[in-house]
Amino acid sequence: MSSYLAIPREVVRRSRSRRIQARFASSQAPTKPSARSAPPPSQKRHRPSKYALRHLSTASELDASTSNSASANVRRPYTFHIGASWAGKPPDPTINRDKMIPFPPDSVIGKWRDRTLARPKSVLSKDAGEDFFFVQEMRNQSGVAFGVADGVGGWIDSGVDPSLFSQALMYHAHRYARSAWAGEPEIDPTLDYEEREQVEGWELTPYECLDLSYGGVLRERYVHAGSSTACIISLNASSGLLRSANLGDSGFCIIRSSSVAYRQPVQTHFFNCPKQLTKMPVNSGRRFTRACVDSPREAQTYHTKLRDGDIVIAYTDGLSDNVFPAELVQICSLVSRSGGPEDVQVQAMADRIVDYSRQCMRNHERVSPFEREAAREGMYFRGGKPDDVTVLVALVRETS
């Protein structure tokens, strides 16, 4: 019976994603007011609505809204403090990257990538390697969305830069999240009809964000091929609700009262082969028999109500393959005891977690989570597993 129920549920998911994409496209297109509805110049209102001011902001101002805490302009029951840290693995001298061209610095994605990597952190690293991430305040400060993506390195053998897929995926996730609400749209009944139409917007779940972002990557001409795992999370500032969508072996965990309250299970085809979103090259004349092509509908979704003091950690497998959950709890507890502003604490947590995971990668005498998993599969592996690592830390505070 369950197989029959899954079909209409997926139809609803896909049709809703298409409706959101159509509304997003129409909201981005410039529109001309009709002459009949426009008031005469003497009666025009010169004070734009709050949304109009936000809509007319420049791209840099919109990205600046991804600050570590919610703006104080709108008082909501929950605030979220976000820290981000990342480190690419050392370059492999045996890999020829001459034909791998990154997004140009003057392109839309290239500019957004460089602004994202300009976030302050203490970990010294040129870039995020094949990983990438985004942090974005959602419309009207209704919440915050963030996520991580890990480009599949196997495409290097085919001359494809794996980082392009993960960067484009996170760019489009940020783009859709910026224009949407974390929950049901909040409408002020005192506004004029036209203003209510602007403010209304739409609710965006992490699954829908993942689905729409994947569609954006498929349309990106600069991304010829590639694959990536992904984990996208939204936190609702009105209800404290966490929602997530995860595909592959990136993931997240929730730390509550010095213990792991939840940890996202990994999704794999077999050992060390995660489920992944894929874009196959067009008219290449080659067969990619080893490529795994998975769909956003295979993403695992989850939701839960958060509490004051909860810590949400999103990560790529560079962390989960090298650091045990109990060690994450210990690091966060040590940083919390040191005190200080919440924004400083979450950034310190993210930096220390990334630093510790890099130490574990280089340690061949210590048993790692990856070594244990390999042993369960009857394989021998010793110590840490070198990889790119990206960590986002969110601290939850109740303000009411």
MOGI-V58207 format. One record per pair of residues at least 24 apart in sequence whose C-alpha atoms are under 10 Angstrom apart, sorted by sequence separation. I is the first residue (numbers start at 1). GAP is how many residues later the second one is. D is the distance in whole Angstrom. If there is no record, write none. Layout:
# MOGI-V58207
i = {I;I}
gap = {GAP;GAP}
d = {D;D}
This chain:
# MOGI-V58207
i = {146;179;180;181;182;207;208;209;249;250;275;328;360;361;362;179;180;206;207;209;248;249;250;328;331;359;360;361;147;177;178;206;207;248;249;327;358;360;361;28;146;147;177;205;206;247;248;249;357;358;359;27;145;146;176;177;205;206;247;248;328;357;358;145;177;180;205;206;246;247;248;327;328;357;358;204;246;247;323;357;358;86;130;131;132;145;146;177;267;323;357;358;84;85;130;131;132;145;176;177;267;357;84;129;130;131;132;133;134;144;145;173;176;231;267;313;323;324;85;129;130;131;132;133;143;144;175;176;210;211;266;319;322;323;354;355;84;85;86;90;128;130;131;132;134;135;145;173;174;210;265;311;315;319;322;323;354;83;84;85;86;87;88;89;130;131;132;133;134;138;145;173;176;177;206;207;209;210;264;313;314;318;321;322;323;353;354;83;84;85;86;87;88;89;130;132;133;134;136;137;138;141;143;144;145;172;173;176;206;207;208;210;264;313;319;320;322;323;353;354;83;85;86;87;88;89;91;132;133;134;135;136;138;139;140;142;143;144;172;173;175;205;206;207;229;264;319;322;323;353;354;85;86;87;88;89;90;128;131;132;134;135;136;138;139;140;142;143;170;173;174;205;206;207;315;318;319;321;322;351;352;353;85;86;87;88;89;133;134;136;137;138;139;140;141;142;143;170;172;173;176;205;206;207;313;318;321;322;350;351;353;86;87;88;89;133;134;136;137;138;139;140;141;142;169;172;173;319;322;350;351;86;87;88;135;136;137;138;139;140;142;169;171;172;262;319;349;350;351;85;86;87;88;134;135;136;137;138;139;142;169;170;172;173;318;349;350;87;88;137;138;139;142;169;170;172;322;323;324;325;347;349;350;86;137;138;140;168;169;171;172;229;230;322;323;324;347;348;349;86;139;140;168;169;171;228;229;230;248;322;323;324;346;347;86;169;170;228;229;230;247;321;322;323;346;347;85;168;169;227;228;229;247;320;321;322;345;346;59;63;84;165;168;169;227;228;229;247;261;263;320;321;322;346;66;84;167;168;226;227;228;246;247;248;256;260;261;262;263;264;319;320;321;345;60;64;84;166;169;183;226;227;228;245;247;248;256;260;266;321;343;59;60;63;64;67;83;165;168;182;183;184;226;227;245;246;247;248;254;256;257;258;260;318;321;342;343;59;63;82;164;165;181;182;183;225;226;227;245;246;247;256;257;258;317;342;110;113;168;182;183;184;225;226;245;246;247;255;256;257;266;342;60;109;112;113;116;165;168;181;182;183;224;225;226;244;245;246;255;256;342;100;112;167;182;183;223;224;225;244;245;246;254;255;256;80;110;113;165;166;177;182;223;224;225;244;245;254;255;109;110;113;164;165;169;183;223;224;243;244;245;253;254;255;97;100;101;102;109;112;140;145;147;164;165;169;173;182;243;244;253;254;96;99;100;101;102;103;139;145;146;163;164;165;166;169;170;182;217;218;219;224;242;243;244;252;253;254;95;96;98;99;100;102;103;109;110;139;145;162;164;165;166;167;169;170;182;217;218;242;243;252;253;322;323;332;79;82;95;97;99;100;102;109;112;139;161;164;165;166;170;217;218;241;242;243;251;252;253;263;322;79;80;81;96;97;100;101;108;109;139;147;160;161;162;163;164;165;166;214;241;242;251;252;321;322;78;79;80;82;95;97;100;103;139;145;160;161;162;163;164;165;166;214;215;227;240;241;242;250;251;252;321;322;76;78;79;102;103;138;160;161;162;163;214;226;227;229;240;241;250;251;260;321;322;71;74;75;76;138;159;160;161;162;211;227;230;239;240;241;249;250;251;259;260;318;319;321;68;70;73;74;76;158;160;210;227;239;240;249;250;259;318;319;322;66;67;68;69;70;73;74;158;231;233;235;240;248;249;250;251;252;258;260;317;318;319;321;66;67;68;71;72;230;231;232;233;234;235;236;248;249;250;251;259;260;318;319;320;65;66;67;71;155;156;229;231;233;235;236;242;250;255;258;259;317;318;319;65;66;70;155;235;249;255;258;259;316;317;318;319;63;64;65;66;70;154;155;249;253;257;258;316;317;318;319;63;64;65;70;153;154;255;256;316;317;318;62;63;70;152;153;255;258;259;315;316;317;62;69;151;152;153;253;254;258;315;316;65;68;151;152;257;314;315;316;67;150;151;152;235;255;314;315;66;149;150;151;255;313;314;315;65;66;149;150;151;233;313;314;66;148;149;150;312;313;314;148;149;150;214;215;233;312;313;148;149;214;232;311;312;313;147;148;149;213;231;311;312;55;147;148;211;212;231;310;311;312;54;146;147;148;211;230;231;309;310;311;54;146;147;210;211;230;309;310;311;145;146;147;209;210;229;308;309;310;51;145;146;208;211;229;307;308;309;51;144;145;146;207;208;210;307;308;309;50;144;145;207;306;307;308;143;144;145;207;306;307;308;143;144;207;306;142;143;144;206;207;142;143;207;141;142;143;206;207;132;138;141;142;143;205;206;131;133;135;137;138;141;142;143;145;147;149;130;131;132;133;134;135;136;137;138;143;144;145;146;147;148;149;150;272;131;133;135;138;143;145;147;149;150;149;150;149;272;148;149;271;272;147;148;271;147;148;147;271;271;270;66;169;271;63;166;63;66;165;62;65;165;165;63;62;104;103;102;103;101;102;152;160;152;55;152;151;152;150;151;152;149;151;158;158;155;154;155;154;252;254;250;252;253;254;255;252;254;49;52;55;51;50;51;49;52;48;49;51;52;51;49;50;51;49;24;28;24;27;21;24;80;20;24;79;80;240;78;79;80;240;78;79;240;77;78;79;235;237;20;76;77;78;80;237;238;76;77;78;79;235;237;75;76;77;78;237;75;76;77;78;76;150;151;148;149;150;70;147;148;149;150;146;147;148;149;150;147;27;27;24;23;24;23;20;133;20;133;19;20;133;20;131;132;131;131;17;21;131;16;17;20;21;20;17;18;21;17;21;16;17;20;21;17;18;13;14;17;18;21;13;17;21;14;13;14;122;123;121;122;120;121;123;124;78;80;122;123;78;79;82;84;86;89;121;122;123;78;80;81;82;83;84;85;86;88;121;122;80;82;84;87;123;124;80;86;123;122;153;151;150;150;150;148;149;148;148;147;148;147;146;146;146;144;131;132;130;131;132;133;135;129;130;131;132;133;134;83;129;130;131;132;133;81;82;83;128;129;130;81;82;83;127;128;129;80;81;82;83;84;85;128;80;81;82;83;84;85;81;82;83;84;85;86;87;81;82;83;84;85;86;81;83;84;85;83;84;85;86;87;82;83;85;86;87;85;86;89;84;85;87;88;87;89;69;68;69;68;67;68;68;68;14;14;13;10;90;89;90;88;89;90;88;89;87;88;89;87;88;86;87;88;86;87;85;86;87;85;86;84;85;86;84;85;83;84;85;83;84;82;83;84;82;83;81;82;83;80;81;82;80;81;82;79;80;81;79;80;81;79;80;78;79;80;78;79;77;78;79;77;78;76;77;78;76;77;75;76;69;75;68;69;68;69;69}
gap = {24;24;24;24;24;24;24;24;24;24;24;24;24;24;24;25;25;25;25;25;25;25;25;25;25;25;25;25;26;26;26;26;26;26;26;26;26;26;26;27;27;27;27;27;27;27;27;27;27;27;27;28;28;28;28;28;28;28;28;28;28;28;28;29;29;29;29;29;29;29;29;29;29;29;29;30;30;30;30;30;30;31;31;31;31;31;31;31;31;31;31;31;32;32;32;32;32;32;32;32;32;32;33;33;33;33;33;33;33;33;33;33;33;33;33;33;33;33;34;34;34;34;34;34;34;34;34;34;34;34;34;34;34;34;34;34;35;35;35;35;35;35;35;35;35;35;35;35;35;35;35;35;35;35;35;35;35;36;36;36;36;36;36;36;36;36;36;36;36;36;36;36;36;36;36;36;36;36;36;36;36;36;36;36;36;36;36;37;37;37;37;37;37;37;37;37;37;37;37;37;37;37;37;37;37;37;37;37;37;37;37;37;37;37;37;37;37;37;37;37;38;38;38;38;38;38;38;38;38;38;38;38;38;38;38;38;38;38;38;38;38;38;38;38;38;38;38;38;38;38;38;39;39;39;39;39;39;39;39;39;39;39;39;39;39;39;39;39;39;39;39;39;39;39;39;39;39;39;39;39;39;39;40;40;40;40;40;40;40;40;40;40;40;40;40;40;40;40;40;40;40;40;40;40;40;40;40;40;40;40;40;41;41;41;41;41;41;41;41;41;41;41;41;41;41;41;41;41;41;41;41;42;42;42;42;42;42;42;42;42;42;42;42;42;42;42;42;42;42;43;43;43;43;43;43;43;43;43;43;43;43;43;43;43;43;43;43;44;44;44;44;44;44;44;44;44;44;44;44;44;44;44;44;45;45;45;45;45;45;45;45;45;45;45;45;45;45;45;45;46;46;46;46;46;46;46;46;46;46;46;46;46;46;46;47;47;47;47;47;47;47;47;47;47;47;47;48;48;48;48;48;48;48;48;48;48;48;48;49;49;49;49;49;49;49;49;49;49;49;49;49;49;49;49;50;50;50;50;50;50;50;50;50;50;50;50;50;50;50;50;50;50;50;50;51;51;51;51;51;51;51;51;51;51;51;51;51;51;51;51;51;52;52;52;52;52;52;52;52;52;52;52;52;52;52;52;52;52;52;52;52;52;52;52;52;52;52;53;53;53;53;53;53;53;53;53;53;53;53;53;53;53;53;53;53;53;54;54;54;54;54;54;54;54;54;54;54;54;54;54;54;54;55;55;55;55;55;55;55;55;55;55;55;55;55;55;55;55;55;55;55;56;56;56;56;56;56;56;56;56;56;56;56;56;56;57;57;57;57;57;57;57;57;57;57;57;57;57;57;58;58;58;58;58;58;58;58;58;58;58;58;58;58;58;59;59;59;59;59;59;59;59;59;59;59;59;59;59;59;59;59;59;60;60;60;60;60;60;60;60;60;60;60;60;60;60;60;60;60;60;60;60;60;60;60;60;60;60;61;61;61;61;61;61;61;61;61;61;61;61;61;61;61;61;61;61;61;61;61;61;61;61;61;61;61;61;62;62;62;62;62;62;62;62;62;62;62;62;62;62;62;62;62;62;62;62;62;62;62;62;62;63;63;63;63;63;63;63;63;63;63;63;63;63;63;63;63;63;63;63;63;63;63;63;63;63;64;64;64;64;64;64;64;64;64;64;64;64;64;64;64;64;64;64;64;64;64;64;64;64;64;64;64;64;65;65;65;65;65;65;65;65;65;65;65;65;65;65;65;65;65;65;65;65;65;66;66;66;66;66;66;66;66;66;66;66;66;66;66;66;66;66;66;66;66;66;66;66;67;67;67;67;67;67;67;67;67;67;67;67;67;67;67;67;67;68;68;68;68;68;68;68;68;68;68;68;68;68;68;68;68;68;68;68;68;68;68;68;69;69;69;69;69;69;69;69;69;69;69;69;69;69;69;69;69;69;69;69;69;70;70;70;70;70;70;70;70;70;70;70;70;70;70;70;70;70;70;70;71;71;71;71;71;71;71;71;71;71;71;71;71;72;72;72;72;72;72;72;72;72;72;72;72;72;72;72;73;73;73;73;73;73;73;73;73;73;73;74;74;74;74;74;74;74;74;74;74;74;75;75;75;75;75;75;75;75;75;75;76;76;76;76;76;76;76;76;77;77;77;77;77;77;77;77;78;78;78;78;78;78;78;78;79;79;79;79;79;79;79;79;80;80;80;80;80;80;80;81;81;81;81;81;81;81;81;82;82;82;82;82;82;82;83;83;83;83;83;83;83;84;84;84;84;84;84;84;84;84;85;85;85;85;85;85;85;85;85;85;86;86;86;86;86;86;86;86;86;87;87;87;87;87;87;87;87;87;88;88;88;88;88;88;88;88;88;89;89;89;89;89;89;89;89;89;89;90;90;90;90;90;90;90;91;91;91;91;91;91;91;92;92;92;92;93;93;93;93;93;94;94;94;95;95;95;95;95;96;96;96;96;96;96;96;97;97;97;97;97;97;97;97;97;97;97;98;98;98;98;98;98;98;98;98;98;98;98;98;98;98;98;98;98;99;99;99;99;99;99;99;99;99;100;100;101;101;102;102;102;102;103;103;103;104;104;105;105;106;107;108;108;108;111;111;112;112;112;113;113;113;114;115;116;118;119;120;120;121;121;121;121;122;124;124;125;125;126;126;126;127;127;128;130;133;136;136;137;139;139;140;140;140;140;140;141;141;142;143;143;144;145;145;146;146;147;147;147;147;148;149;149;149;150;151;151;152;152;155;155;155;156;156;156;156;156;157;157;157;157;158;158;158;159;159;159;159;159;160;160;160;160;160;160;160;161;161;161;161;161;161;162;162;162;162;162;163;163;163;163;164;165;165;166;166;166;167;167;167;167;167;168;168;168;168;168;169;171;174;177;178;178;179;181;181;182;182;183;183;183;184;184;184;185;186;187;187;187;188;188;188;188;189;190;190;190;191;191;192;192;192;192;193;193;194;194;194;194;194;195;195;195;197;198;198;225;225;226;226;227;227;227;227;228;228;228;228;229;229;229;229;229;229;229;229;229;230;230;230;230;230;230;230;230;230;230;230;231;231;231;231;231;231;232;232;232;233;234;237;238;239;240;241;241;242;243;244;244;245;246;247;248;250;256;256;257;257;257;257;257;258;258;258;258;258;258;259;259;259;259;259;259;260;260;260;260;260;260;261;261;261;261;261;261;262;262;262;262;262;262;262;263;263;263;263;263;263;264;264;264;264;264;264;264;265;265;265;265;265;265;266;266;266;266;267;267;267;267;267;268;268;268;268;268;269;269;269;270;270;270;270;271;272;273;274;274;275;276;276;278;279;282;283;284;287;296;297;297;298;298;298;299;299;300;300;300;301;301;302;302;302;303;303;304;304;304;305;305;306;306;306;307;307;308;308;308;309;309;310;310;310;311;311;312;312;312;313;313;313;314;314;314;315;315;315;316;316;316;317;317;318;318;318;319;319;320;320;320;321;321;322;322;322;323;323;324;324;325;325;326;326;327;327;328}
d = {9;9;6;9;9;10;10;9;9;9;9;10;5;5;7;9;9;9;8;10;9;6;10;7;9;9;8;5;8;9;10;6;9;5;7;9;9;9;8;9;8;9;7;9;6;8;4;9;9;9;10;10;9;8;8;9;9;6;6;6;10;10;8;8;9;10;7;10;10;6;9;9;10;9;9;9;10;8;9;10;9;9;8;9;8;10;9;10;9;10;10;8;10;9;6;6;9;7;9;7;9;8;10;9;4;10;9;8;9;8;8;9;7;10;8;10;8;10;9;7;8;9;6;7;10;9;9;10;10;10;9;8;9;6;10;10;8;9;9;10;9;9;6;6;10;9;10;10;9;7;9;9;10;7;6;10;7;9;9;6;10;7;10;9;7;8;9;9;6;9;10;6;8;10;10;9;9;9;9;10;10;9;9;8;10;10;7;9;7;8;7;7;6;10;8;9;6;7;9;9;10;10;10;9;8;8;7;8;7;7;9;9;10;9;9;9;9;7;9;7;9;7;9;5;7;9;9;7;8;10;9;6;9;8;9;9;7;7;9;9;9;7;5;5;10;9;6;6;9;8;10;10;7;8;6;8;9;10;10;9;8;7;9;6;6;9;6;5;10;8;9;8;5;8;10;7;9;10;6;10;10;10;10;10;6;5;7;9;6;10;8;5;6;9;8;6;8;9;8;5;10;8;9;10;10;9;9;10;9;8;10;8;5;4;9;9;10;7;6;7;5;8;9;7;8;5;9;9;10;6;9;6;7;7;9;6;9;6;5;9;9;10;8;8;10;9;9;6;10;9;9;10;8;10;10;10;10;6;8;9;9;7;9;9;9;9;6;9;10;9;6;10;9;6;9;6;10;10;8;10;10;7;9;8;9;10;9;8;6;9;8;7;9;9;7;6;9;9;10;9;9;9;9;9;9;9;7;8;10;5;7;10;9;7;9;7;9;8;5;8;9;7;6;9;6;9;10;8;6;9;5;6;9;9;5;6;10;7;10;8;9;9;6;9;6;5;9;7;9;10;7;5;9;7;10;9;9;10;10;5;7;9;9;10;9;10;10;9;10;10;10;8;8;9;10;9;9;9;10;9;8;4;9;9;7;8;8;9;10;9;9;10;9;8;10;10;9;7;8;7;9;10;6;6;10;9;5;9;9;9;8;9;10;10;9;10;9;9;8;8;9;9;10;7;7;7;5;9;10;5;6;7;8;10;10;7;10;7;9;5;9;10;5;7;6;5;9;9;5;9;10;9;8;10;9;9;10;9;8;9;8;8;7;5;8;9;6;7;6;7;9;9;10;10;9;9;8;7;5;8;4;9;7;5;9;10;9;9;9;10;9;10;10;6;8;5;7;6;6;8;9;8;8;6;10;9;9;8;7;5;9;8;5;8;8;7;9;8;7;7;9;10;9;6;9;8;8;9;6;6;6;6;9;7;6;7;10;10;9;10;9;10;9;7;9;10;9;10;10;9;10;10;8;4;9;7;5;9;8;9;9;8;5;8;7;10;10;10;8;9;9;6;8;10;9;10;9;9;6;5;7;5;7;8;9;10;10;9;8;8;9;9;7;7;10;8;9;8;6;6;9;8;9;7;5;9;8;4;9;9;6;10;8;10;9;9;10;9;9;9;9;10;9;9;8;8;9;7;8;7;6;6;6;6;8;7;10;8;8;9;10;8;9;9;10;10;8;8;6;9;10;10;8;9;10;9;9;5;7;8;6;9;7;9;9;9;9;10;9;10;7;7;7;9;9;9;8;10;6;6;6;7;7;9;9;9;8;9;8;10;10;7;10;8;10;8;10;8;5;9;9;4;8;9;8;10;10;9;9;8;10;7;9;10;10;10;9;9;7;7;5;8;8;10;10;9;9;10;9;10;9;9;10;9;10;10;9;10;6;9;10;9;9;9;10;7;9;10;6;8;10;10;9;9;9;10;9;10;10;9;9;10;9;8;9;7;5;8;9;9;5;8;7;8;9;10;10;9;9;9;9;8;9;10;6;8;5;6;7;5;7;6;9;8;10;6;9;9;8;4;7;9;9;6;9;9;9;8;10;8;9;8;8;7;7;8;7;9;9;8;9;9;9;9;6;8;9;9;9;8;7;8;7;8;10;7;6;10;9;9;7;5;9;10;10;7;6;7;9;10;6;5;9;8;5;10;10;8;4;8;10;9;6;6;8;10;5;7;10;7;5;9;10;9;6;5;9;10;6;7;10;10;5;7;8;5;8;8;4;9;9;10;8;6;6;6;7;8;9;7;5;9;7;5;9;10;8;6;7;10;5;7;8;9;8;8;5;8;9;9;4;9;6;10;8;10;6;6;9;6;6;7;8;8;6;5;10;7;5;9;10;9;8;8;5;8;9;6;6;9;9;10;10;5;6;8;8;4;9;7;10;9;7;5;8;9;6;6;8;7;8;5;7;5;9;10;9;7;9;5;7;7;9;9;4;8;10;9;6;5;7;9;5;8;8;10;10;9;8;7;9;10;10;9;9;10;10;9;10;10;9;10;9;10;9;9;10;9;9;10;9;10;9;9;10;10;10;9;10;10;9;9;10;9;10;10;10;10;9;10;9;10;7;7;9;7;9;8;9;10;8;8;9;10;9;10;7;10;10;10;10;9;10;10;9;9;10;9;9;8;9;8;10;8;9;9;10;10;9;10;9;9;8;9;10;9;9;9;10;10;10;9;10;9;9;9;9;10;10;9;10;9;10;10;10;9;9;10;8;9;10;7;8;9;10;7;9;6;9;9;10;9;10;9;8;9;9;8;8;9;9;9;9;8;9;9;8;9;8;6;8;10;5;9;9;10;9;10;6;6;10;10;10;6;6;7;9;9;9;9;6;7;6;10;9;9;8;10;10;9;10;7;9;6;9;7;6;7;8;8;8;7;10;9;10;9;9;9;8;9;8;9;10;7;9;10;9;10;8;10;9;7;10;9;10;9;10;10;8;10;10;9;9;10;6;7;8;8;9;10;10;9;9;8;7;8;10;8;7;10;8;9;10;9;10;7;8;9;8;9;10;9;10;10;6;9;9;10;10;10;9;9;6;8;8;10;10;9;10;10;10;10;10;7;9;10;10;10;9;8;9;10;10;7;9;10;10;8;9;9;10;9;7;8;9;8;8;8;10;9;10;10;10;9;6;9;8;9;9;7;7;7;9;9;10;6;9;7;10;8;10;9;7;7;8;10;6;7;8;10;7;9;9;6;9;8;8;7;7;9;9;9;5;6;9;9;6;4;9;9;8;10;7;7;8;9;5;8;9;8;6;5;6;8;9;10;7;9;8;9;6;9;7;9;9;10;9;10;10;8;10;9;9;7;6;9;9;9;9;10;9;8;7;8;7;8;10;5;9;7;5;9;4;8;6;6;8;6;8;6;7;8;4;9;6;6;8;5;9;6;7;8;5;9;6;6;7;5;9;6;7;8;5;9;10;5;7;6;5;9;10;6;7;8;5;8;6;6;7;5;9;6;6;8;5;7;6;6;9;5;8;7;5;8;8;10;9;9;10;10;10;10}
